[in-house]
Amino acid sequence: MSAVLFEVDADGVAVITLNRPEAKNSLNNDVMNGLRDAFGQVVNDPKIRVVVMTGAGGTFCSGMDLKAFARGDKIDGTGLPFSGENALYVEKPLIAAVEGYCLAGGFEVALSCDLIVSSETAKFGLPEVKRGLAAAGGGLVRMPRQAPWRVALEMVLTGDHYDAATMEKHGVINRITPEGGALAGAKALAATIAANGPLAVAASKRIMTESLDWKASEARTLQQPYITPVFASNDAKEGATAFAEKRKPNWTNS
């Protein structure tokens, strides 16, 4: 049984599924290798417009496989979007579809995504301190940027679980669905994004991501190398023409 499942639908939405339900989809090297294969396809397939990450068996991901860690296994996340200094940049939007537990490294995976759709019964947390560990997979860096500082610090220092309503209140997740509906909700959001101009989406994501470290006085200048090719593209002309002709645009990603 593959530890990671991968599929692409007709709208150009790829779904990556963590597939270790018997272990609450915990992260081991089989999962990491499967994710590297999946993201390799994402990066190299121009038909893919948006990526949804989810978990099998009603759980997103419970974090690092502690049994593997206790055996001395080094869980290698090199070349993945959530792997710190060696992180893979994916220009296509990533959406986490969260059911059940989204904890520790699993929450760090979700935080590395651009958007999060969660069921109302999901539980989030960075419980590493309860095991004498630290959220070194990006949680300590991403949480203060995605939630109010004191909220982020409380989550990290207590290691407690928090519900979806609390995460939505503090802006950590985008949408809440009924239990069992996170994947459908994420795919609907992905389809809306996938219908837009791919070059425009990629440039917009890149600018919003990188501009977090830009000085306001330099932002207009620094964004220009990303903006100029978008306005000069065939897709820009197609978008304007389709609007004038009152039809859906036919994007060519060029």
C-alpha positions as CSV (number, residue, x, y, z in Angstrom):
1,M,0.0,0.0,0.0
2,S,1.4,3.4,-1.0
3,A,2.0,5.8,1.9
4,V,1.0,8.7,-0.4
5,L,-1.7,8.7,-3.0
6,F,-1.8,11.2,-6.0
7,E,-4.5,12.1,-8.5
8,V,-5.3,15.0,-10.8
9,D,-8.8,15.9,-11.9
10,A,-10.1,17.4,-15.1
11,D,-9.9,20.9,-13.6
12,G,-6.2,20.7,-13.0
13,V,-6.5,20.1,-9.3
14,A,-4.1,17.6,-7.9
15,V,-5.0,15.8,-4.6
16,I,-2.1,14.4,-2.5
17,T,-3.4,12.1,0.2
18,L,-1.3,10.9,3.2
19,N,-2.2,7.3,3.4
20,R,-1.1,5.7,6.7
21,P,-4.5,5.8,8.4
22,E,-3.4,3.0,10.8
23,A,-0.8,5.4,12.1
24,K,-2.9,8.6,12.0
25,N,-0.9,9.5,8.8
26,S,2.2,10.1,10.8
27,L,5.3,11.2,8.9
28,N,8.0,8.6,8.2
29,N,10.4,8.2,5.4
30,D,8.0,6.3,3.2
31,V,5.6,9.3,3.4
32,M,8.4,11.7,2.8
33,N,9.6,9.8,-0.3
34,G,6.0,9.6,-1.6
35,L,5.6,13.3,-1.1
36,R,8.8,14.0,-3.0
37,D,7.5,11.9,-5.9
38,A,4.1,13.7,-5.8
39,F,5.6,17.2,-5.7
40,G,7.9,16.3,-8.5
41,Q,4.8,15.7,-10.6
42,V,3.2,18.9,-9.4
43,V,6.2,21.0,-10.4
44,N,6.7,19.4,-13.8
45,D,3.1,19.0,-15.0
46,P,1.8,22.3,-16.5
47,K,-1.8,20.9,-16.4
48,I,-1.8,21.1,-12.6
49,R,-3.0,24.4,-11.4
50,V,-3.7,23.9,-7.7
51,V,-2.8,21.2,-5.1
52,V,-4.9,19.9,-2.3
53,M,-3.2,18.0,0.6
54,T,-5.3,15.8,2.8
55,G,-5.2,12.6,4.9
56,A,-6.9,9.2,4.7
57,G,-9.1,7.7,7.4
58,G,-10.5,10.9,8.9
59,T,-7.2,12.3,10.1
60,F,-5.0,14.9,8.4
61,C,-1.7,14.1,10.1
62,S,-0.7,13.4,13.7
63,G,2.9,14.6,13.1
64,M,6.3,12.8,13.0
65,D,6.2,9.0,13.6
66,L,7.5,8.9,17.1
67,K,8.0,5.2,17.0
68,A,10.3,5.6,14.1
69,F,12.0,8.5,15.8
70,A,12.5,6.4,19.0
71,R,14.2,3.8,16.8
72,G,16.7,6.4,15.7
73,D,15.2,6.9,12.2
74,K,16.0,10.4,10.7
75,I,12.8,11.6,9.0
76,D,14.1,13.4,5.9
77,G,12.0,16.2,4.6
78,T,14.6,17.5,2.2
79,G,13.1,19.0,-1.0
80,L,9.6,19.4,0.3
81,P,7.6,22.6,0.7
82,F,7.7,22.4,4.5
83,S,11.3,21.4,5.0
84,G,12.9,24.7,6.3
85,E,16.1,26.0,4.7
86,N,15.9,23.4,1.8
87,A,12.2,24.0,1.2
88,L,10.8,23.5,-2.3
89,Y,9.0,26.5,-3.6
90,V,5.8,25.6,-5.4
91,E,4.4,28.3,-7.5
92,K,1.0,26.6,-7.6
93,P,-1.3,27.3,-4.7
94,L,-1.4,24.6,-2.0
95,I,-4.5,24.0,0.1
96,A,-4.7,21.8,3.2
97,A,-8.0,19.9,3.6
98,V,-8.1,19.0,7.3
99,E,-10.1,16.4,9.1
100,G,-9.5,15.0,12.6
101,Y,-6.0,15.6,14.1
102,C,-3.7,18.1,12.6
103,L,-0.9,18.1,15.1
104,A,2.9,18.7,15.5
105,G,4.6,18.0,12.1
106,G,1.1,17.6,10.6
107,F,0.1,21.1,11.6
108,E,3.5,22.3,10.3
109,V,2.6,20.8,7.0
110,A,-0.7,22.6,7.0
111,L,0.9,25.9,8.0
112,S,3.2,25.5,5.0
113,C,0.2,25.4,2.7
114,D,-1.2,28.7,1.3
115,L,-4.8,28.1,2.4
116,I,-6.5,25.7,5.0
117,V,-10.0,24.3,4.8
118,S,-11.0,22.5,7.9
119,S,-13.9,20.4,9.2
120,E,-15.6,21.8,12.3
121,T,-14.4,18.9,14.4
122,A,-10.7,19.1,13.5
123,K,-8.1,19.6,16.2
124,F,-4.9,21.6,15.8
125,G,-1.8,21.9,18.0
126,L,2.0,21.9,18.3
127,P,2.4,19.4,21.2
128,E,6.1,18.8,20.8
129,V,6.9,20.3,24.2
130,K,4.8,17.6,25.9
131,R,7.4,15.1,24.4
132,G,10.5,17.1,25.3
133,L,10.8,18.3,21.7
134,A,10.3,21.5,19.8
135,A,8.3,22.4,16.7
136,A,11.4,22.6,14.5
137,G,9.6,21.8,11.2
138,G,8.5,25.4,10.7
139,G,5.9,25.8,13.5
140,L,7.9,28.1,15.6
141,V,8.5,30.4,12.6
142,R,5.2,30.2,10.8
143,M,2.8,30.4,13.7
144,P,3.8,33.9,14.8
145,R,3.3,35.1,11.2
146,Q,-0.1,33.5,10.8
147,A,-1.7,34.1,14.2
148,P,-1.4,36.9,16.8
149,W,1.9,36.5,18.7
150,R,0.4,35.7,22.1
151,V,-1.9,33.1,20.6
152,A,1.0,31.5,18.8
153,L,3.1,31.5,21.9
154,E,0.4,30.0,24.0
155,M,-0.1,27.2,21.5
156,V,3.7,26.5,21.4
157,L,4.3,26.6,25.1
158,T,1.3,24.7,26.3
159,G,1.3,22.1,23.5
160,D,-2.5,21.9,23.9
161,H,-5.1,21.1,21.2
162,Y,-7.3,23.9,19.7
163,D,-10.5,23.6,17.7
164,A,-11.2,24.8,14.2
165,A,-13.4,27.7,15.5
166,T,-10.5,29.1,17.5
167,M,-8.1,28.7,14.5
168,E,-10.6,30.5,12.2
169,K,-11.1,33.2,14.8
170,H,-7.4,34.0,14.7
171,G,-7.0,33.8,10.9
172,V,-5.1,30.5,10.8
173,I,-7.6,28.7,8.6
174,N,-9.8,30.0,5.8
175,R,-13.0,28.0,5.8
176,I,-14.8,25.6,8.0
177,T,-17.0,22.8,6.7
178,P,-19.2,20.1,8.4
179,E,-17.4,17.0,9.5
180,G,-16.3,15.0,6.5
181,G,-16.6,17.9,4.2
182,A,-13.1,19.4,4.2
183,L,-11.8,17.7,1.1
184,A,-14.9,18.7,-0.9
185,G,-14.6,22.3,0.4
186,A,-10.9,22.4,-0.5
187,K,-11.6,21.1,-4.0
188,A,-14.3,23.6,-4.5
189,L,-11.9,26.4,-3.5
190,A,-9.2,24.9,-5.7
191,A,-11.5,24.8,-8.7
192,T,-12.3,28.5,-8.3
193,I,-8.5,29.3,-8.2
194,A,-7.8,26.9,-11.1
195,A,-10.2,28.8,-13.3
196,N,-8.1,31.9,-13.1
197,G,-5.0,32.8,-15.2
198,P,-2.2,30.5,-14.1
199,L,0.6,33.1,-14.8
200,A,-1.3,35.7,-12.8
201,V,-2.0,33.3,-9.9
202,A,1.7,32.2,-9.8
203,A,3.0,35.8,-9.8
204,S,0.4,36.9,-7.2
205,K,1.4,34.1,-4.9
206,R,5.1,34.8,-5.4
207,I,4.8,38.6,-4.7
208,M,2.6,38.1,-1.6
209,T,5.0,35.5,-0.2
210,E,8.2,37.4,-0.8
211,S,6.8,40.9,0.1
212,L,6.6,39.9,3.7
213,D,10.3,40.7,3.9
214,W,10.2,43.8,1.6
215,K,10.4,47.4,2.8
216,A,7.2,49.2,1.9
217,S,9.1,51.9,0.0
218,E,10.7,49.2,-2.2
219,A,7.7,47.0,-2.8
220,R,6.4,48.6,-6.1
221,T,9.9,48.2,-7.6
222,L,10.6,44.7,-6.3
223,Q,7.3,43.4,-7.6
224,Q,7.8,44.7,-11.2
225,P,9.9,41.7,-12.5
226,Y,7.0,39.4,-11.6
227,I,4.2,41.7,-12.8
228,T,5.7,42.7,-16.2
229,P,5.6,39.2,-17.8
230,V,2.0,38.8,-16.7
231,F,0.8,41.9,-18.4
232,A,2.8,41.1,-21.5
233,S,1.4,37.5,-21.7
234,N,-1.0,35.9,-24.2
235,D,-3.2,35.0,-21.2
236,A,-3.5,38.7,-20.3
237,K,-4.8,39.4,-23.9
238,E,-7.0,36.4,-23.7
239,G,-8.5,37.4,-20.4
240,A,-9.4,40.9,-21.7
241,T,-10.8,39.5,-25.0
242,A,-12.9,36.8,-23.2
243,F,-14.3,39.6,-20.9
244,A,-15.3,41.7,-24.0
245,E,-16.8,38.6,-25.7
246,K,-18.6,37.5,-22.5
247,R,-17.1,34.0,-22.5
248,K,-14.8,31.9,-20.4
249,P,-11.1,32.5,-21.1
250,N,-9.0,29.8,-22.7
251,W,-5.7,30.0,-20.8
252,T,-2.5,28.7,-22.5
253,N,-0.1,29.5,-19.6
254,S,1.9,31.7,-22.0
